Amino acid sequence: MTRIGVLALQGDFAEHAVALKNTGAEAVEVRLPADLDSVDGLIVPGGESTTITTLMREYGVDQKLTALAAQGFPVLGTCAGMIVLAARVVGAQQPCLGLIDLDVRRNAFGRQVDSFETDLVVSVLGPEPLHAIFIRAPVIERTGPKVQVLARLSNGTPVAAQQGSILVSAFHPELTADSRFHRYFITLATRRKAEG
């Protein structure tokens, strides 16, 4: 069985764990660098990106995750997790891991009351739209040449992307019953596990 870690330092990690269990994958909470030794991929959840980044550094998870990602270790970042994995945060002096060549802007759609839901076509999930929930969501303002945009809003704004085994979304796939986004990430982790 594929074991997927969920970074459990802050944010909605419990919802991701439930979503993973609904797919049949094993969900493992990750808090320390050694926890990464037993999982086939990691989800960095939504929450407060500055706090997540600070705690990752404090516990030493950031360095180990960066080293693993350089070797092809699959990582999924959702909402604040996307900010943590990005190359740069526009308009803020915020450190991030630089695992995917994106510039992102925090809270780009406004405050909590400006949260919204919409249906998106996500290219790697087939033609059926995915219902997506955006809560104080970031947007992708720049994509590097190796980044594939997987989904856009109707105005063309990219909101999901992939670079190799790094996958990100501005929305919260863990908050709907549609498990296709998680299943897609699990296929990345399963494939890498099979490749040894």
Residue, then its C-alpha position, 0 to 999 in steps of 0.5 A: m500500500t502506498r503511504i502518504g505523509v501529511l505534514a501535521l504541524q499546522g493547518d487542515f492536515a486532518e482533512h487530507a488524512v481523511a481524503l487519503k483514507n477514502t482513496g485506500a491509501e495509508a495516511v501518516e502524520v509527519r512532524l519530524p524529519a525522520d517521519l519522512d523515511s517511511v512515506d512515499g510522498l508528502i502533502v503540505p496542507g492549507g493553513e497559515s503559510t508563514t507558520i508552516t514554513t517557520l515550524m518546518r524550519e524549526y523542526g528541520v523538516d524543510q531541509k530533509l524535504t528539499a533534499l528528498a524532492a531533489q531526488g524526485f520525492p513527490v510533494l503536493g501543496t494545497c493553498a498555503g502549501m502551494i505558497v510553501l513550495a513556491a519559488r517566491v511570494v510576490g509582495a512579501q519577504q516570506p521564505c519558501l522552499g523553491l520546490i516548484d518554479l512559481d511566483v505566487r501571491r497570498n490571499a489574492f482573492g481577498r479576505q475570508v468572506d471573498s472565498f468561493e467555489t467553482d468547477l474547473v477542468v483539471s487537464v490530468l483528471g479528464p474532461e469532467p470538471l472538478h468542484a474546487i473550493f477557494i478559501r483566502a486562496p493564493v494565485i500563481e502569477r508566474t510559471g517557470p518553463k518546466v511548469q505545466v499548468l493543470a487548471r485555470l479559472s475562467n479568466g485564465t488565472p492558473v490555479a493548479a500546476q505540476q513540475g515533475s513530481i511536485l504538484v500544487s493547487a490554490f484550492h482545497p481538494e480535501l474539502t470535497a468528496d471528489s478524490r481524483f486530485h488525491r488519486y492523481f498525486i497517489t499515482l505519482a507516489t506509487r510510480r516513484k515507489a515502483e521505480g525504487 
